[in-house]
């Protein structure tokens, strides 16, 4: 299974993602450049974290115009998995592939820490190897991670089960102290109605091996592999 990892100017988690993919069974990372115009027919596409184009204008606002984004949209329209992590999530919403926006954290400062998220839905390619209510400990590192959407979009996300991860306490409670950036409805990750496009602010690729402190990210990335029938879920 080929995982395409897109590098924009300013990406800094692309190598982390490639290393994480190598820990998955039958998975091969394929490096893609923002000026490419095709995705080499990869099975999975990942827009990684970082600071594409220096986060000028808004995070992800310039990256959405990169030549590769037309091919990214075609890949997603075919029903194949597309994942945006942190800055990649910001690119997906700027490109209109997912609804909403990522605003400045309520504290107006960059946050780099471990947080907890609760799995809300398991029909997405990112969560099908998890259980509803399962709590994962994942790292975040962002200054603009506060999810926001107009009320109509929020209602649609909730009604259609598109909220896949929420920030929570270690016990899985939706307490304010468990919401690190002030995201609306504690939203940490969403998907499209079909479940093949997922965006999340936490970094599962950074917790894939015991040497990283825990392996909670592995269940998310293994879910993607399982969606293509390459591992049992």
Residue, then its C-alpha position, 0 to 999 in steps of 0.5 A: x500500500x502506497x502512502x503519498x505524503x505531500x511536502x509544502x514549503x514549510x512542512x516539518x512533519x513530513x519525515x515524521x509521517x514517512x517514518x510512521x508509515x514504515x511502522x505499518x504492515x505492507x505500507x510504503x511512503x511516497x514523497x510528493x512535492x507541492x509542485x507535482x501535478x499527480x499523486x502517482x496513483x497512491x492508495x492514501x494521501x496525507x497532508x502533514x503538519x508544519x507551517x506551509x508557506x510560513x502560515x502567511x495570510x492564514x494557516x493553509x491559505x496559500x497551500x490550497x493553491x499549490x499545483x498538487x491540490x487539484x490532484x488531491x481533490x481528484x484523489x478524494x473524489x475517487x473515494x480513496x483516503x485523504x488525511x490532513x494532520x494539523x497544518x494539513x487539516x488547515x489546508x483541507x478546510x481552506x481548500x473546501x474539502x472539509x467544512x469550517x475553519x481553524x482559528x487562533x487558540x483562545x490563549x493566543x499562543x502556540x501550544x505544544x503538549x499531550x492532550x486526550x481525545x475521545x472517539x465519537x464515530x467509527x465509520x471514518x477511515x481514521x477511526x474504524x479500528x477504534x471504539x466509540x468512547x475510547x480515549x487516546x493520548x496524542x500530542x498537539x503543536x499548533x497556534x491556530x487549532x480552534x475549530x469553528x464553523x457556522x451553526x448550520x455547518x455544526x448542526x450538519x456535522x453533528x447530525x451526520x456523525x462527522x465529528x470523529x474526535x473530541x478533546x476531553x479529560x483523561x477520563x473522557x469527560x468534555x470538561x473545559x480544562x480538557x479543551x486546549x484551544x477552545x474548539x467549538x463543541x470540543x472538536x479535534x477531528x472531523x470527516x466528510x459524509x463518506x468518511x474517506x476525508x479526515x482532518x485532525x489537529x493532534x499528531x498520531x504519527x508522533x506516538x506510533x512506537x513505545x519509544x515515543x511514550x505511547x502508541x495511541x496513534x497507531x490505532x488511527x493509522x492502522x484504521x486507514x490501512x484496514x480500510x483498504x483491507x490490508x490488516x484486520x480491524 
